[in-house]
């Protein structure tokens, strides 16, 4: 089950404000940028960069993901390890609000999201 239109707008507002705050300056966004998308019950944050040997092509590098579990009314927080799989963010795997998720990603206390 996907989000309602109201939830989509609310979640897009929360994450877009975070992304706008973290985006690099406009003059280097063709080299690295930050974006997000809602997929099913998840919010994914990712970097956009040119492919190293084909700079005209862009690639996405995952940063963080939160998946909503409706029956528990929680967001589960994930980070992408070097094995290119999503893993539980063990310091704080479950949060009650999407705003708390973006605060965790922003702080990145353990260097999981931004390296």
MDTraj code that builds the backbone (N, CA, C; nanometers):
import mdtraj as md
import numpy as np

residues = "UNK UNK UNK UNK UNK UNK UNK UNK UNK UNK UNK UNK UNK UNK UNK UNK UNK UNK UNK UNK UNK UNK UNK UNK UNK UNK UNK UNK UNK UNK UNK UNK UNK UNK UNK UNK UNK UNK UNK UNK UNK UNK UNK UNK UNK UNK UNK UNK UNK UNK UNK UNK UNK UNK UNK UNK UNK UNK UNK UNK UNK UNK UNK UNK UNK UNK UNK UNK UNK UNK UNK UNK UNK UNK UNK UNK UNK UNK UNK UNK UNK UNK UNK UNK UNK UNK UNK UNK UNK UNK UNK UNK UNK UNK UNK UNK UNK UNK UNK UNK UNK UNK UNK UNK UNK UNK UNK UNK UNK UNK UNK UNK UNK UNK UNK".split()
xyz = np.array([
    [0.0842, -0.1184, 0.0000],
    [0.0000, 0.0000, 0.0000],
    [0.0886, 0.1245, 0.0000],
    [0.0626, 0.2120, -0.0916],
    [0.1445, 0.3328, -0.1008],
    [0.0843, 0.4456, -0.0166],
    [0.1555, 0.5556, -0.0107],
    [0.1130, 0.6698, 0.0692],
    [-0.0049, 0.7416, 0.0048],
    [-0.0844, 0.8091, 0.0874],
    [-0.1916, 0.8934, 0.0361],
    [-0.1301, 1.0197, -0.0243],
    [-0.2087, 1.0933, -0.1011],
    [-0.1589, 1.2180, -0.1609],
    [-0.1144, 1.3168, -0.0536],
    [-0.1889, 1.3235, 0.0548],
    [-0.1540, 1.4128, 0.1655],
    [-0.0197, 1.3720, 0.2274],
    [-0.0019, 1.2419, 0.2520],
    [0.1246, 1.1942, 0.3092],
    [0.2404, 1.2204, 0.2142],
    [0.2201, 1.1972, 0.0864],
    [0.3250, 1.2209, -0.0131],
    [0.3706, 1.3663, -0.0076],
    [0.2764, 1.4591, -0.0069],
    [0.3112, 1.6020, -0.0018],
    [0.3869, 1.6350, 0.1267],
    [0.3393, 1.5806, 0.2387],
    [0.4046, 1.6072, 0.3668],
    [0.5470, 1.5520, 0.3688],
    [0.5652, 1.4295, 0.3227],
    [0.6976, 1.3675, 0.3223],
    [0.7908, 1.4358, 0.2216],
    [0.7377, 1.4718, 0.1065],
    [0.8193, 1.5436, 0.0078],
    [0.8684, 1.6764, 0.0646],
    [0.7836, 1.7450, 0.1382],
    [0.8225, 1.8738, 0.1977],
    [0.9360, 1.8545, 0.2982],
    [0.9235, 1.7554, 0.3846],
    [1.0258, 1.7301, 0.4864],
    [1.1600, 1.6983, 0.4207],
    [1.1582, 1.6049, 0.3263],
    [1.2845, 1.5605, 0.2665],
    [1.3400, 1.6653, 0.1704],
    [1.2536, 1.7348, 0.0971],
    [1.3051, 1.8361, 0.0042],
    [1.3715, 1.9511, 0.0797],
    [1.3212, 1.9873, 0.1964],
    [1.3868, 2.0906, 0.2775],
    [1.5240, 2.0441, 0.3231],
    [1.5341, 1.9182, 0.3630],
    [1.6634, 1.8620, 0.4030],
    [1.7609, 1.8610, 0.2854],
    [1.7152, 1.8120, 0.1699],
    [1.8003, 1.8039, 0.0513],
    [1.8451, 1.9431, 0.0082],
    [1.7547, 2.0394, 0.0111],
    [1.7904, 2.1769, -0.0279],
    [1.9012, 2.2314, 0.0627],
    [1.8967, 2.1970, 0.1902],
    [1.9978, 2.2427, 0.2853],
    [2.1330, 2.1754, 0.2598],
    [2.1319, 2.0502, 0.2158],
    [2.2554, 1.9718, 0.1980],
    [2.3136, 1.9766, 0.0565],
    [2.2356, 2.0261, -0.0411],
    [2.2845, 2.0275, -0.1801],
    [2.4099, 2.1109, -0.1918],
    [2.4998, 2.0697, -0.2813],
    [2.6199, 2.1500, -0.3044],
    [2.5849, 2.2807, -0.3754],
    [2.6794, 2.3756, -0.3803],
    [2.6538, 2.5020, -0.4502],
    [2.6164, 2.4776, -0.5969],
    [2.5374, 2.5667, -0.6520],
    [2.4842, 2.5502, -0.7884],
    [2.5938, 2.5312, -0.8926],
    [2.7074, 2.5965, -0.8764],
    [2.8118, 2.5888, -0.9789],
    [2.8809, 2.4527, -0.9875],
    [2.8617, 2.3633, -0.8891],
    [2.9228, 2.2294, -0.8987],
    [2.8195, 2.1167, -0.9082],
    [2.6939, 2.1516, -0.9200],
    [2.5901, 2.0475, -0.9237],
    [2.5971, 1.9579, -1.0461],
    [2.6672, 2.0000, -1.1506],
    [2.6840, 1.9098, -1.2646],
    [2.7878, 1.8020, -1.2323],
    [2.8662, 1.8216, -1.1262],
    [2.9655, 1.7227, -1.0825],
    [2.9130, 1.6353, -0.9685],
    [2.8340, 1.6922, -0.8805],
    [2.7734, 1.6172, -0.7705],
    [2.6482, 1.6923, -0.7259],
    [2.5424, 1.6167, -0.7071],
    [2.4166, 1.6759, -0.6617],
    [2.3493, 1.5778, -0.5675],
    [2.2435, 1.6212, -0.5048],
    [2.1709, 1.5401, -0.4084],
    [2.0235, 1.5448, -0.4426],
    [1.9559, 1.4312, -0.4308],
    [1.8136, 1.4252, -0.4596],
    [1.7491, 1.3145, -0.3755],
    [1.6189, 1.2954, -0.3967],
    [1.5460, 1.1918, -0.3243],
    [1.4280, 1.1461, -0.4090],
    [1.3704, 1.0348, -0.3676],
    [1.2483, 0.9860, -0.4314],
    [1.1694, 0.9039, -0.3297],
    [1.0391, 0.8989, -0.3534],
    [0.9515, 0.8107, -0.2766],
    [0.9238, 0.6891, -0.3629],
    [0.9492, 0.5709, -0.3084],
    [0.9277, 0.4452, -0.3786],
    [0.8485, 0.3544, -0.2860],
    [0.7228, 0.3277, -0.3225],
    [0.6395, 0.2446, -0.2348],
    [0.6250, 0.3093, -0.0990],
    [0.6698, 0.2396, 0.0053],
    [0.6625, 0.2903, 0.1424],
    [0.7971, 0.3455, 0.1888],
    [0.8864, 0.3734, 0.0963],
    [1.0213, 0.4175, 0.1321],
    [1.0537, 0.5553, 0.0750],
    [1.1444, 0.6218, 0.1457],
    [1.2055, 0.7458, 0.0985],
    [1.3534, 0.7148, 0.0800],
    [1.4050, 0.7423, -0.0389],
    [1.5464, 0.7186, -0.0677],
    [1.6152, 0.8512, -0.0968],
    [1.7307, 0.8709, -0.0351],
    [1.8139, 0.9884, -0.0599],
    [1.9385, 0.9391, -0.1329],
    [1.9787, 1.0109, -0.2383],
    [2.0923, 0.9652, -0.3174],
    [2.1690, 1.0826, -0.3773],
    [2.2970, 1.0573, -0.4061],
    [2.3809, 1.1544, -0.4770],
    [2.3734, 1.1246, -0.6259],
    [2.3910, 1.2260, -0.7065],
    [2.3951, 1.2125, -0.8517],
    [2.5319, 1.2618, -0.8976],
    [2.6020, 1.1769, -0.9722],
    [2.7365, 1.2101, -1.0207],
    [2.7502, 1.1635, -1.1652],
    [2.8423, 1.2227, -1.2395],
    [2.8709, 1.1705, -1.3736],
    [2.9423, 1.0355, -1.3627],
    [2.9183, 0.9472, -1.4579],
    [2.9927, 0.8219, -1.4654],
    [3.1377, 0.8581, -1.4974],
    [3.2316, 0.7992, -1.4275],
    [3.3718, 0.8435, -1.4373],
    [3.4279, 0.8360, -1.5794],
    [3.3904, 0.7337, -1.6553],
    [3.4457, 0.7216, -1.7903],
    [3.3483, 0.7646, -1.9000],
    [3.2298, 0.8086, -1.8608],
    [3.1298, 0.8624, -1.9540],
    [3.0622, 0.9808, -1.8861],
    [3.1294, 1.0923, -1.8775],
    [3.0772, 1.2052, -1.8001],
    [2.9434, 1.2591, -1.8488],
    [2.9041, 1.2264, -1.9714],
    [2.7728, 1.2705, -2.0196],
    [2.6594, 1.1893, -1.9570],
    [2.6912, 1.0745, -1.8983],
    [2.5916, 0.9909, -1.8303],
    [2.5985, 1.0159, -1.6805],
    [2.4838, 1.0054, -1.6146],
    [2.4774, 1.0260, -1.4701],
    [2.4503, 0.8934, -1.3999],
    [2.5021, 0.8809, -1.2785],
    [2.4747, 0.7639, -1.1957],
    [2.4266, 0.8105, -1.0590],
    [2.3544, 0.7244, -0.9928],
    [2.3044, 0.7548, -0.8591],
    [2.3805, 0.6713, -0.7574],
    [2.4157, 0.7353, -0.6474],
    [2.4844, 0.6674, -0.5387],
    [2.3961, 0.6793, -0.4140],
    [2.3386, 0.5680, -0.3675],
    [2.2488, 0.5736, -0.2516],
    [2.3182, 0.6278, -0.1270],
    [2.2431, 0.7045, -0.0497],
    [2.2935, 0.7607, 0.0750],
    [2.2193, 0.7011, 0.1935],
    [2.0850, 0.7088, 0.1913],
    [2.0052, 0.6629, 0.3041],
    [1.8651, 0.6255, 0.2568],
    [1.7994, 0.5417, 0.3373],
    [1.6621, 0.5012, 0.3061],
    [1.5847, 0.4851, 0.4357],
    [1.4600, 0.5287, 0.4327],
    [1.3678, 0.5056, 0.5439],
    [1.2436, 0.4391, 0.4866],
    [1.2005, 0.3317, 0.5509],
    [1.0819, 0.2591, 0.5063],
    [0.9767, 0.2641, 0.6167],
    [0.8569, 0.3050, 0.5788],
    [0.7473, 0.3184, 0.6747],
    [0.6781, 0.1844, 0.6950],
    [0.6580, 0.1472, 0.8225],
    [0.5852, 0.0258, 0.8583],
    [0.4557, 0.0713, 0.9242],
    [0.3480, 0.0672, 0.8475],
    [0.2215, 0.1261, 0.8908],
    [0.1663, 0.0617, 1.0183],
    [0.1679, -0.0700, 1.0256],
    [0.1055, -0.1343, 1.1416],
    [0.1781, -0.1032, 1.2716],
    [0.3054, -0.0642, 1.2631],
    [0.3818, -0.0263, 1.3822],
    [0.3953, 0.1253, 1.3952],
    [0.3576, 0.1984, 1.2901],
    [0.3682, 0.3440, 1.2860],
    [0.5118, 0.3901, 1.3135],
    [0.6070, 0.3258, 1.2435],
    [0.7479, 0.3614, 1.2584],
    [0.8142, 0.3677, 1.1212],
    [0.9290, 0.4348, 1.1178],
    [1.0165, 0.4383, 0.9999],
    [1.1402, 0.3579, 1.0344],
    [1.1785, 0.2651, 0.9473],
    [1.3011, 0.1880, 0.9650],
    [1.4107, 0.2549, 0.8823],
    [1.5266, 0.2734, 0.9435],
    [1.6362, 0.3496, 0.8843],
    [1.7433, 0.2536, 0.8312],
    [1.7869, 0.2782, 0.7072],
    [1.8877, 0.1942, 0.6421],
    [2.0004, 0.2792, 0.5849],
    [2.1168, 0.2177, 0.5714],
    [2.2310, 0.2791, 0.5042],
    [2.2908, 0.1765, 0.4090],
    [2.3582, 0.2239, 0.3065],
    [2.4160, 0.1362, 0.2042],
    [2.5621, 0.1105, 0.2379],
    [2.5946, -0.0167, 0.2613],
    [2.7334, -0.0553, 0.2883],
    [2.8075, -0.0774, 0.1567],
    [2.9347, -0.1056, 0.1664],
    [3.0181, -0.1264, 0.0473],
    [2.9766, -0.2498, -0.0321],
    [2.8964, -0.3389, 0.0264],
    [2.8468, -0.4550, -0.0481],
    [2.7265, -0.4191, -0.1365],
    [2.6913, -0.2887, -0.1376],
    [2.5808, -0.2342, -0.2175],
    [2.4449, -0.2912, -0.1789],
    [2.4296, -0.3241, -0.0505],
    [2.3018, -0.3695, 0.0040],
    [2.2629, -0.2765, 0.1184],
    [2.1313, -0.2600, 0.1349],
    [2.0818, -0.1787, 0.2453],
    [2.0968, -0.2569, 0.3750],
    [2.1455, -0.1887, 0.4798],
    [2.1624, -0.2493, 0.6108],
    [2.0945, -0.1623, 0.7158],
    [2.0475, -0.2272, 0.8209],
    [1.9871, -0.1540, 0.9323],
    [2.0885, -0.0558, 0.9885],
    [2.0422, 0.0634, 1.0179],
    [2.1259, 0.1608, 1.0860],
    [2.1148, 0.1300, 1.2343],
    [2.2054, 0.0477, 1.2837],
    [2.1961, -0.0079, 1.4187],
    [2.1890, 0.0939, 1.5322],
    [2.2595, 0.2053, 1.5258],
    [2.2460, 0.2973, 1.6395],
    [2.1020, 0.3418, 1.6649],
    [2.0232, 0.3536, 1.5596],
    [1.8837, 0.3966, 1.5746],
    [1.8060, 0.3466, 1.4534],
    [1.7668, 0.2199, 1.4572],
    [1.7041, 0.1559, 1.3423],
    [1.5594, 0.1991, 1.3212],
    [1.4887, 0.2336, 1.4261],
    [1.3479, 0.2722, 1.4145],
    [1.3259, 0.4115, 1.4722],
    [1.2524, 0.4933, 1.3962],
    [1.2175, 0.6272, 1.4428],
    [1.0678, 0.6485, 1.4212],
    [1.0108, 0.7388, 1.4960],
    [0.8672, 0.7626, 1.4879],
    [0.8254, 0.8644, 1.3834],
    [0.9181, 0.9497, 1.3418],
    [0.8865, 1.0569, 1.2480],
    [0.9903, 1.0637, 1.1366],
    [0.9475, 1.1014, 1.0177],
    [1.0395, 1.1170, 0.9051],
    [1.1404, 1.2291, 0.9327],
    [1.0975, 1.3325, 1.0037],
    [1.1888, 1.4405, 1.0402],
    [1.3056, 1.3915, 1.1249],
    [1.2817, 1.2928, 1.2079],
    [1.3887, 1.2346, 1.2896],
    [1.4871, 1.1593, 1.1999],
    [1.4357, 1.0913, 1.0982],
    [1.5222, 1.0223, 1.0015],
    [1.6177, 1.1205, 0.9344],
    [1.5660, 1.2309, 0.8816],
    [1.6551, 1.3258, 0.8128],
    [1.7537, 1.3895, 0.9101],
    [1.7144, 1.4053, 1.0367],
    [1.8075, 1.4585, 1.1374],
    [1.9222, 1.3599, 1.1607],
    [1.8923, 1.2308, 1.1631],
    [1.9958, 1.1275, 1.1802],
    [2.0914, 1.1303, 1.0618],
    [2.0361, 1.1376, 0.9407],
    [2.1188, 1.1404, 0.8200],
    [2.2041, 1.2667, 0.8181],
    [2.1472, 1.3779, 0.8570],
    [2.2205, 1.5048, 0.8575],
    [2.3367, 1.5008, 0.9565],
    [2.3112, 1.4512, 1.0753],
    [2.4154, 1.4446, 1.1791],
    [2.5223, 1.3413, 1.1434],
    [2.4819, 1.2260, 1.0931],
    [2.5723, 1.1179, 1.0505],
    [2.6816, 1.0932, 1.1537],
    [2.6398, 1.0694, 1.2735],
    [2.7308, 1.0534, 1.3869],
    [2.8358, 0.9433, 1.3666],
    [2.8035, 0.8379, 1.2923],
    [2.8943, 0.7248, 1.2746],
    [2.9552, 0.7160, 1.1344],
    [2.9340, 0.8177, 1.0509],
    [2.9936, 0.8209, 0.9181],
    [2.9377, 0.7173, 0.8222],
    [2.8146, 0.6748, 0.8433],
    [2.7535, 0.5720, 0.7578],
    [2.6947, 0.6313, 0.6285],
    [2.6417, 0.7501, 0.6348],
    [2.5701, 0.8064, 0.5207],
    [2.6607, 0.8881, 0.4288],
    [2.7428, 0.9715, 0.4863],
    [2.8250, 1.0635, 0.4071],
    [2.9727, 1.0246, 0.4060],
    [3.0055, 0.9131, 0.4696],
    [3.1457, 0.8641, 0.4677],
    [3.2262, 0.9271, 0.5668],
])
top = md.Topology()
chain = top.add_chain()
for i, resn in enumerate(residues, 1):
    res = top.add_residue(resn, chain, resSeq=i)
    for name in ("N", "CA", "C"):
        top.add_atom(name, md.element.get_by_symbol(name[0]), res)
traj = md.Trajectory(xyz[None], top)
